[in-house]
Amino acid sequence: MFRVMNCFAVLTIIFSSFFLYHIKSEARRDAALLVTLREDIRKEQEMINVLKAEWSHLDQPRRLQDLAGRYLDLRLLDAHQIIALKDLNEF
C-alpha cells in the first residue's frame, strides 16, 4: 500500500516538475517577446515624431508659397472670370 502511494507521489512530483519547467520557459519566452514589442513600439513612436517634425517643416505656409510661385503658373483672377451661379445652368 505504501509502495503504491510512494510511486504515485514520485510520479506526481515528476509531472509537477515538468509542468512547472514548461510554464517557466513559456513565461521567459513571453517576457522576451514583451521586451521586443516594447522596443518596436518605442522605435515606431520615434519614427512618428520624426515624421511629424518633417511634416511641420514641409507644411510651412511661406515654403508652400515659394514653391507655388516657382512651379505653378498662377495668375491673379480677372473680374470677367467671375460668373453668377445662375449662369452655370447654361453649360
N, C-alpha and C positions, 0 to 999 in steps of 0.2 A: 504494500500500500504506500509506504513512504517512498519507495523507489519510483513508483509511477508519478507521485506528486513531485518528487525532485526532478525527474525528467521533464515534466510539464513546466516546472518553474524555470529550469535551464532553457528550455525552448522558448518560453515567454520572454526571458531576458535577452536571448539572442535575437529574436524577432523585434523586440523593442529597440535594441541597439541598432539594427539595420534600418529600422524605420526612422529613428532619431537622426542617424547619419544622413539619410536621404533628405529629410526635412532641412537639416543644417546646410547641406550642399545646395538645395534649392534656394534657401534664404541668402546664401552668399552670392549665387548667380543673380538673383533678383536685385540684391544690393549693388552689384557691379553694373547691372543694366540701368538702375536708377541713377547712378553716378554718370554714366554715359549719356543718358537722356537729359539730365540737368545741364551737362556741358554743352550738348547740342542746342538746348533751349537758350543758354547764355550766348552762344555764338550767333544764333538767329536774331536774338534781341539786339546784339551789337550791330549786325548787318542792317536791321531795320532802322536803327539810329543813324547809321551812315547814309542810308538811302533817304531818310527824312532830311538830313542836312544837305544832301546833294539836291533834293527836290526844292528845298528852300532857296538854294543858290540859283537853280535853273528857272525858278518861278518869279524872280525879281522883276518888277514892272519896268525898271529902267533897262535892264538887259533885254527883255522882250521887245521893248520899243525900239532899241537899237537894231535888233535882229529883223524886226518887221521893216524898218526903214532900209536896211541893207538888202534884204532878199525879196521883199514884196513890192509890187508896183502899185502902191496905194496912193490915191489922189483924193483931194477934198471933194465933197459932194456938191454938185451944182444944183441950183434951185429948180431947174427944169427936169431933174431926175426924180423929183418927188411927185407922186400922184396920189389922188384920193382913193379911198377904199372902194368907192362905187365904180371907179374906172377900171378896177381889176376884173369886174364881171365881163367886160367886153372881150377879154382874152380867152 
